[in-house]
Amino acid sequence: MLWTILRRCALHAMNSNIRKPAMGATSVSSSISGDMSVGDILRKAKKELILKRICLAMFLLVLIALVVYFAVAGYFEAIADFFIALVG
């Protein structure tokens, strides 16, 4: 009895269609055309991700270099004095 009910439920679940939402198919970026294969899309997304990481790393290096420059040039003392004067 229980086996029959489970088998019917399993067969019913296997035959049911899964609905996809209307916005289910999204693209990685707007520059991807609809006729590209999945592999091409993934390669393009990986390339864009690598470029983004390289640009972020370069920005962080420039930011760190500026902080070191300001520390060596003595600008931090002037900035600290300015903020202490504002507080006090």
N, C-alpha and C positions, 0 to 999 in steps of 0.2 A: 504494500500500500504506500508506504513512505517512499520507496524506491520509484514507484510510478509517478508520484507527485514531483519528486526531484528531477526525474528524467524529462517530464513535461516542461518544468520550469527552465531546465537547461536548454532544451530544444527551442523553446520560445525565446530565450535570451540570445541564442545563436542566430535566430532568424530576424531579430529586431534590427532596425536600421538606426545608426547613430546619427543624430542631427548635428550638423555643424552650424555655428552661428554665422550670420552674414559677414561679420568682420573677422572670421576665423583665419582667412588667408591674408596674412600681412607680408609685406616685403621687407628686406633688410634695410634698404634705402630707396629713395625715390629715383635713383639713377639706374635701377635694375629693371630691365624690360621683362615682359611676361613670357618670352620664349626662351629664357635661359634655363639650363638644367639646374638641379639642386646642387651638384658639385661646383658649377660655375658660381652660383650664388654664395656658397660657403667659402670658396676661394677669395671672392671679392670682399666678403665681410671680414675674413681673416686679414687680408691686406690692409683694409681700412683700419682695423683694430691695431695692427702693428704700427701704422703711421701715427695713429692717435697717441699710442704709448710713447713713441719716439719724440713726438712734439711735446708731450707732457714732461718727459725726462729732461729735454733741453730747457724748457721753461723753469723747471725746478733747479737745474744747474745754474742758470743765469740768476735766479733769485738767491741761491746760496752764495754765489760769487758777489752779488751786491751787498749782502749782509756782511760778508767777510771784509769787503772793501770799506764799508761804513765803519766797521769796528776798527780796522787798521788806521783809517784816516782820522779817527777821533770824532766822528759825527755823533756817535752814541752818547758821548758825554754831554754834548750840547742839547741833544734831544731829551736826555734824562733831566738835565737842569731845567729845561723848558717845562716839562711835566711837573717837576717838583715845585716850580714857581707857581704853576696853575693851582696845585692842590693847597699849597701853604700860603 
